[in-house]
Amino acid sequence: MSRFVPFALAAVVAGGGLAAPVPQSPVALVAGLNDPSAKVRDGAAEALKGRTDALPWLRRAARSADADTARRASTLLTPQERNRQAVVARAIDACIRDGRADLFMEWHHYWQPEAKDDLWPVGPRMIQAGLGQFVKWAPPEVAKIFEREPARIARFKPRSYDGPLAQMPKESTSSSSWSIRTDLWWNGRRFDNLAFASVAESAWLNFGGGGYFFVLGSVHLRHSETIGFIVCDGEYDGGRSYESDSQAWGGVHRSFVACRGPYRGGSVGASMILVDGDVELFGDDGRCEVRGSLIRATGEIRLPKNAKVVNSTIQPHTKNATAPYTFFDLPDVGLSAADDEEGLVVADVKPGTPFGNCGLKKGDVIQAIDDRPAGHSAEFRRQVRRAMVRQGDCLLTVARGAETLDLALYFPLPK
């Protein structure tokens, strides 16, 4: 008899009968994929089919140095990947409905629809929440410009591109309205009629002419004109560095910016700046002006002493400052943690949440997620968010006193 069985032996009950078979734990089954016996490995692979509770352990096995173990685990994960892709459109709809900006971006970059054209209509839908907010607030003459902009862009020939921006053909950008999904945005390309740009990392913008950007990273502006519409999960840096040691600051005009701060820049005109973090404005040659604008932040808003503020609203320490958009945070899935010399220390876990259900306890030190270093809290937040979207689960490695534990988390789909 093989020393491995796909189900645990049932307990003997009174009268010599057997209880119903009890499924083996996912950990034990996945360990069977690395057994010396091919028969045992085959049995483990068969028993693991459809075991969604085994997915975090299968992902670890797929990273195994043993080629056969990695192959078997990857094969078992393939149906999960197909199932995951099948729900992306519904998840994106939920993110658009609730204004969950960075989760929208994560889902959009993960999405591989059968029809590539399906990638682009979701952008204008997500833009509409911020655009509507701006139009309601802005002075009539500015609101009219923003109201007309989508229709103006729509008049051009629609074009799209999905891939690294550096590999994009040098096509004309002035006679087409472009929708683009790319890894990062570098300052060598200008698109006069940019309907939607979905950027997986950071963006360096070296032009002044409009566009609608969703950036899953920081934004660095190198020009002092209209930039249009930016939502980013990272800092917004409007500083322009020159070859000399001097520093100049790019302002924004007729623009909407929502970011998970901090925000640093120059003068602001006819714009809405919404920041989850601190705002600091500077001025070239000591001049800084805020005119006809709204600046709202969860943290501090610092202006130069001689800043000129005209017909503007400045709102520091405001809850939900980036509304109508929100950004994912760890308490959303039940975790409060703090950076410490030991690592990422659990301050609290909320019952009935993914982190609360996995067995994590106050005082645990999170060392790794899916066998990668957890990093500081900001980095860990990004890793959790990506695991939520692309996997629906993750494996935490935590230190509890002298013990090291692996804890599996499972995330629900957006509703």
C-alpha positions as CSV (number, residue, x, y, z in Angstrom):
1,M,0.0,0.0,0.0
2,S,1.3,3.5,-0.9
3,R,2.3,5.6,2.0
4,F,0.2,8.4,0.5
5,V,-3.6,8.5,0.1
6,P,-5.5,11.4,-1.3
7,F,-7.9,11.4,1.6
8,A,-7.1,10.9,5.3
9,L,-8.0,7.5,6.6
10,A,-11.4,7.6,8.3
11,A,-11.7,7.1,12.0
12,V,-12.9,3.7,13.2
13,V,-16.2,4.1,15.0
14,A,-18.0,1.9,17.5
15,G,-19.2,-1.4,15.9
16,G,-16.2,-1.5,13.5
17,G,-17.7,0.9,10.9
18,L,-15.9,3.7,9.1
19,A,-16.8,7.4,9.2
20,A,-17.1,9.3,5.9
21,P,-13.7,10.1,4.3
22,V,-12.2,13.4,5.6
23,P,-10.4,15.4,2.9
24,Q,-6.7,15.9,3.5
25,S,-5.5,19.4,4.3
26,P,-4.3,21.4,1.2
27,V,-0.8,21.6,2.8
28,A,-0.5,17.8,2.9
29,L,-1.9,17.4,-0.6
30,V,0.4,20.0,-2.1
31,A,3.4,18.4,-0.3
32,G,2.4,15.2,-2.1
33,L,3.3,16.8,-5.4
34,N,7.0,16.6,-4.3
35,D,6.9,13.0,-3.2
36,P,9.5,10.6,-4.6
37,S,6.8,8.3,-5.8
38,A,5.2,9.2,-9.2
39,K,2.0,7.3,-8.0
40,V,1.8,9.6,-5.0
41,R,2.4,12.7,-7.1
42,D,-0.3,11.6,-9.5
43,G,-2.7,11.0,-6.6
44,A,-2.0,14.3,-5.1
45,A,-2.5,16.2,-8.4
46,E,-5.9,14.4,-8.9
47,A,-7.1,15.2,-5.4
48,L,-6.1,18.9,-5.8
49,K,-8.3,19.5,-8.8
50,G,-10.9,22.1,-7.8
51,R,-9.5,22.6,-4.3
52,T,-9.6,26.4,-4.1
53,D,-8.4,26.3,-0.5
54,A,-5.1,24.9,-1.9
55,L,-4.4,27.8,-4.2
56,P,-2.0,29.7,-2.0
57,W,0.1,26.5,-1.4
58,L,0.0,25.6,-5.1
59,R,1.4,29.0,-6.0
60,R,4.3,28.3,-3.6
61,A,4.7,24.8,-5.3
62,A,4.8,26.5,-8.7
63,R,7.9,28.3,-7.6
64,S,9.6,25.1,-6.6
65,A,13.1,24.3,-7.7
66,D,11.9,20.8,-8.6
67,A,10.7,21.1,-12.2
68,D,8.1,18.3,-12.0
69,T,6.6,19.8,-8.9
70,A,6.5,23.3,-10.4
71,R,4.9,21.9,-13.6
72,R,2.2,20.0,-11.8
73,A,1.3,23.0,-9.6
74,S,1.3,25.4,-12.6
75,T,-1.1,23.0,-14.5
76,L,-3.4,22.9,-11.5
77,L,-3.4,26.7,-11.4
78,T,-4.3,27.2,-15.1
79,P,-8.0,26.8,-14.6
80,Q,-8.0,29.3,-11.8
81,E,-6.3,31.8,-14.1
82,R,-9.1,31.3,-16.7
83,N,-11.8,31.6,-14.1
84,R,-10.1,34.8,-12.8
85,Q,-10.1,36.4,-16.2
86,A,-13.8,35.6,-16.6
87,V,-14.7,37.9,-13.7
88,V,-12.5,40.9,-14.5
89,A,-15.2,42.8,-16.4
90,R,-17.6,42.5,-13.5
91,A,-14.9,43.5,-11.0
92,I,-14.1,46.6,-13.1
93,D,-17.7,47.5,-13.2
94,A,-17.8,47.4,-9.4
95,C,-14.7,49.6,-9.1
96,I,-16.2,52.2,-11.5
97,R,-19.4,52.2,-9.6
98,D,-17.6,52.8,-6.2
99,G,-14.8,55.0,-7.5
100,R,-12.0,52.6,-6.3
101,A,-9.3,54.1,-8.4
102,D,-6.2,52.0,-7.8
103,L,-8.2,48.7,-7.8
104,F,-9.7,49.8,-11.1
105,M,-6.1,50.2,-12.4
106,E,-4.9,46.9,-11.1
107,W,-7.8,45.0,-12.7
108,H,-7.4,46.9,-16.0
109,H,-3.7,45.9,-16.2
110,Y,-4.5,42.3,-15.3
111,W,-7.3,42.0,-17.9
112,Q,-6.8,40.0,-21.1
113,P,-10.2,40.2,-22.8
114,E,-10.9,38.1,-25.8
115,A,-11.6,41.3,-27.7
116,K,-8.9,43.8,-27.2
117,D,-11.3,46.6,-28.0
118,D,-13.1,45.9,-24.7
119,L,-10.1,47.5,-22.8
120,W,-10.9,51.0,-23.8
121,P,-14.5,52.0,-23.0
122,V,-14.0,51.5,-19.3
123,G,-11.6,54.4,-19.2
124,P,-14.1,57.2,-20.1
125,R,-16.6,55.6,-17.7
126,M,-14.1,55.8,-14.8
127,I,-13.1,59.3,-15.8
128,Q,-16.7,60.5,-15.7
129,A,-16.9,60.4,-11.8
130,G,-14.0,62.9,-11.5
131,L,-15.1,64.9,-14.5
132,G,-18.6,65.3,-13.2
133,Q,-17.3,66.4,-9.8
134,F,-15.1,69.0,-11.5
135,V,-17.9,70.4,-13.7
136,K,-20.2,70.7,-10.7
137,W,-17.6,72.7,-8.8
138,A,-15.8,74.7,-11.4
139,P,-16.6,78.2,-12.5
140,P,-19.0,78.1,-15.6
141,E,-16.4,79.2,-18.1
142,V,-14.0,76.5,-17.0
143,A,-16.7,73.9,-16.6
144,K,-17.7,74.4,-20.3
145,I,-14.2,73.6,-21.4
146,F,-14.2,70.3,-19.5
147,E,-17.7,69.4,-20.6
148,R,-16.8,69.9,-24.3
149,E,-13.4,68.1,-24.1
150,P,-14.7,64.4,-24.4
151,A,-16.8,65.3,-27.4
152,R,-13.8,67.1,-29.0
153,I,-11.6,64.1,-28.6
154,A,-14.3,61.7,-29.9
155,R,-14.3,63.6,-33.2
156,F,-10.8,62.3,-34.1
157,K,-10.1,58.8,-35.5
158,P,-10.0,56.4,-32.5
159,R,-6.7,54.5,-32.1
160,S,-5.4,52.3,-29.4
161,Y,-2.2,50.7,-28.3
162,D,-1.4,48.1,-25.6
163,G,2.3,47.5,-24.8
164,P,5.5,49.3,-23.8
165,L,5.4,52.9,-24.9
166,A,9.0,52.7,-26.0
167,Q,8.0,50.1,-28.7
168,M,5.0,52.0,-30.0
169,P,5.4,52.9,-33.7
170,K,6.0,56.5,-34.4
171,E,2.6,57.2,-35.8
172,S,0.8,60.6,-36.1
173,T,-0.8,61.6,-32.9
174,S,-2.5,64.8,-33.9
175,S,-5.2,63.4,-36.1
176,S,-6.3,60.5,-33.8
177,S,-7.7,60.1,-30.3
178,W,-5.6,57.6,-28.5
179,S,-6.3,55.1,-25.8
180,I,-3.2,53.4,-24.4
181,R,-2.3,50.8,-21.8
182,T,1.4,50.7,-21.0
183,D,4.0,49.9,-18.3
184,L,5.3,53.4,-17.7
185,W,5.0,56.7,-19.4
186,W,8.2,58.5,-20.3
187,N,8.6,62.1,-21.4
188,G,9.5,61.5,-25.0
189,R,5.9,61.1,-26.4
190,R,3.2,63.6,-26.8
191,F,-0.4,62.8,-27.7
192,D,-2.6,65.8,-28.5
193,N,-5.9,63.9,-28.2
194,L,-5.4,61.4,-25.4
195,A,-8.7,59.9,-24.5
196,F,-7.4,57.4,-21.8
197,A,-3.9,56.3,-20.6
198,S,-3.7,53.4,-18.2
199,V,-0.1,53.3,-16.8
200,A,1.1,50.4,-14.7
201,E,4.0,52.2,-13.1
202,S,5.1,55.8,-12.9
203,A,4.6,58.6,-15.4
204,W,7.0,61.4,-16.4
205,L,5.1,64.1,-18.2
206,N,7.1,66.6,-20.2
207,F,4.3,68.4,-22.0
208,G,1.5,70.8,-21.3
209,G,-1.3,69.6,-23.5
210,G,-4.1,67.7,-21.9
211,G,-4.9,64.0,-21.5
212,Y,-6.6,61.6,-19.2
213,F,-4.2,59.6,-17.1
214,F,-4.7,56.8,-14.6
215,V,-1.3,56.0,-13.1
216,L,-0.5,53.1,-10.7
217,G,2.5,54.9,-9.4
218,S,3.9,58.4,-9.0
219,V,3.6,61.3,-11.5
220,H,6.4,63.7,-12.3
221,L,5.5,66.9,-14.2
222,R,8.1,68.8,-16.1
223,H,6.0,71.5,-17.7
224,S,3.9,74.4,-16.4
225,E,0.8,74.3,-18.5
226,T,-2.5,72.5,-18.7
227,I,-2.2,68.7,-17.9
228,G,-5.9,67.8,-17.9
229,F,-6.9,64.9,-15.8
230,I,-4.7,62.7,-13.5
231,V,-5.5,60.0,-11.0
232,C,-2.4,58.4,-9.5
233,D,-1.6,56.0,-6.7
234,G,1.6,57.7,-5.6
235,E,3.2,61.1,-5.1
236,Y,2.6,64.0,-7.5
237,D,5.9,65.9,-8.0
238,G,5.7,69.1,-10.1
239,G,9.3,70.1,-9.7
240,R,11.4,70.8,-12.8
241,S,15.1,70.2,-12.4
242,Y,17.5,71.9,-14.7
243,E,21.2,71.3,-15.4
244,S,22.0,74.0,-12.8
245,D,21.3,73.5,-9.2
246,S,18.2,75.7,-9.4
247,Q,14.7,74.3,-8.9
248,A,11.6,75.4,-10.7
249,W,8.1,74.3,-10.0
250,G,5.5,73.4,-12.6
251,G,2.0,74.5,-11.9
252,V,-1.3,73.2,-13.2
253,H,-4.1,75.0,-15.1
254,R,-7.6,73.8,-15.8
255,S,-6.8,70.4,-14.4
256,F,-8.2,67.7,-12.2
257,V,-5.7,65.8,-10.0
258,A,-6.5,63.1,-7.4
259,C,-3.5,61.3,-5.8
260,R,-2.5,59.2,-2.9
261,G,-0.1,62.0,-1.9
262,P,2.1,63.8,-1.2
263,Y,1.5,66.6,-3.8
264,R,4.3,69.1,-4.5
265,G,4.0,71.7,-7.2
266,G,3.7,75.3,-8.2
267,S,0.9,77.7,-8.9
268,V,-2.6,76.4,-9.4
269,G,-5.3,77.9,-11.7
270,A,-8.9,76.8,-12.3
271,S,-8.1,73.3,-11.0
272,M,-9.3,70.7,-8.5
273,I,-6.5,69.1,-6.4
274,L,-7.6,66.2,-4.2
275,V,-4.9,64.6,-2.1
276,D,-4.6,61.7,0.4
277,G,-1.6,63.1,2.1
278,D,0.1,66.5,2.4
279,V,0.2,69.3,-0.2
280,E,3.1,71.7,-0.5
281,L,3.1,74.5,-3.1
282,F,6.2,76.5,-4.1
283,G,6.8,79.4,-6.4
284,D,9.3,80.3,-9.1
285,D,11.3,83.3,-7.9
286,G,9.1,83.3,-4.8
287,R,5.8,83.7,-6.7
288,C,3.0,81.3,-6.1
289,E,-0.7,81.9,-6.9
290,V,-3.8,79.8,-6.3
291,R,-6.6,81.2,-8.4
292,G,-10.2,79.9,-8.9
293,S,-9.2,76.5,-7.5
294,L,-10.1,73.9,-4.9
295,I,-7.3,72.2,-2.9
296,R,-8.4,69.5,-0.5
297,A,-6.1,67.1,1.5
298,T,-6.2,64.6,4.4
299,G,-3.0,66.2,5.7
300,E,-1.4,69.6,5.8
301,I,-1.6,72.2,3.0
302,R,1.5,74.4,3.0
303,L,1.8,77.6,0.8
304,P,4.6,80.1,0.6
305,K,4.2,83.1,2.9
306,N,3.6,85.4,0.0
307,A,1.3,83.1,-1.9
308,K,-1.6,84.9,-3.5
309,V,-5.0,83.0,-3.1
310,V,-7.9,84.3,-5.1
311,N,-11.4,82.9,-5.3
312,S,-10.1,79.5,-4.0
313,T,-11.0,77.0,-1.3
314,I,-8.2,75.4,0.8
315,Q,-9.3,72.5,2.9
316,P,-6.6,70.6,5.0
317,H,-7.3,67.7,7.3
318,T,-10.4,66.6,5.3
319,K,-11.8,63.1,5.5
320,N,-12.2,61.3,2.2
321,A,-10.3,64.1,0.5
322,T,-10.0,62.3,-2.8
323,A,-13.7,61.7,-3.3
324,P,-15.2,60.7,-5.7
325,Y,-12.2,58.4,-5.9
326,T,-10.9,56.2,-3.1
327,F,-7.6,54.3,-2.7
328,F,-7.2,50.8,-1.2
329,D,-5.7,50.6,2.2
330,L,-4.9,47.6,4.5
331,P,-7.7,48.3,7.0
332,D,-10.1,47.7,4.1
333,V,-9.3,44.0,4.4
334,G,-9.0,44.0,8.2
335,L,-5.3,44.8,9.0
336,S,-3.7,47.6,11.0
337,A,0.0,47.3,11.0
338,A,3.0,49.5,11.8
339,D,6.6,49.6,10.5
340,D,9.1,48.6,13.2
341,E,12.7,47.6,13.5
342,E,11.5,44.0,13.6
343,G,9.4,44.4,10.4
344,L,5.8,44.9,9.8
345,V,4.1,44.5,13.2
346,V,0.4,43.7,13.4
347,A,-1.4,46.3,15.6
348,D,-4.9,44.9,15.1
349,V,-7.0,42.6,13.0
350,K,-10.7,42.9,12.4
351,P,-12.8,39.7,12.8
352,G,-14.7,38.6,9.8
353,T,-12.2,40.1,7.3
354,P,-9.6,38.3,5.1
355,F,-6.8,39.2,7.6
356,G,-9.1,38.5,10.6
357,N,-10.1,35.0,9.2
358,C,-6.5,33.8,8.5
359,G,-5.4,33.3,12.1
360,L,-3.2,36.4,12.3
361,K,-2.8,37.9,15.8
362,K,-1.9,41.2,17.3
363,G,1.9,41.4,17.8
364,D,2.7,39.0,14.9
365,V,5.5,40.2,12.6
366,I,4.7,39.9,8.9
367,Q,7.9,38.8,7.2
368,A,6.8,37.8,3.7
369,I,3.9,37.6,1.3
370,D,4.0,34.8,-1.3
371,D,7.6,34.2,-0.2
372,R,8.6,37.7,-1.1
373,P,9.8,40.2,1.6
374,A,6.8,42.1,3.0
375,G,8.8,45.3,3.0
376,H,7.5,48.5,4.6
377,S,3.8,49.1,5.0
378,A,3.4,51.1,1.7
379,E,5.1,48.3,-0.3
380,F,3.1,45.6,1.5
381,R,-0.1,47.5,0.7
382,R,0.7,47.3,-3.0
383,Q,1.6,43.6,-2.8
384,V,-1.6,42.8,-1.0
385,R,-3.6,44.8,-3.6
386,R,-2.0,43.0,-6.5
387,A,-2.6,39.6,-4.9
388,M,-6.3,40.5,-4.3
389,V,-6.7,41.2,-8.0
390,R,-4.5,38.7,-9.8
391,Q,-4.9,35.8,-7.4
392,G,-7.7,36.2,-4.9
393,D,-5.5,34.9,-2.2
394,C,-2.0,35.1,-0.8
395,L,0.3,33.3,1.7
396,L,1.7,35.2,4.6
397,T,4.8,34.2,6.5
398,V,4.7,35.6,10.0
399,A,6.9,35.4,13.1
400,R,5.0,34.7,16.4
401,G,7.5,34.6,19.2
402,A,10.0,31.8,18.3
403,E,7.6,30.3,15.8
404,T,7.4,31.0,12.0
405,L,4.0,30.4,10.5
406,D,2.4,30.3,7.1
407,L,-1.1,31.7,6.9
408,A,-3.4,31.6,3.9
409,L,-5.6,34.6,3.1
410,Y,-8.6,34.5,0.7
411,F,-10.1,37.7,-0.7
412,P,-13.7,38.1,-2.0
413,L,-14.4,39.6,-5.4
414,P,-15.7,43.2,-5.5
415,K,-19.5,43.3,-5.3
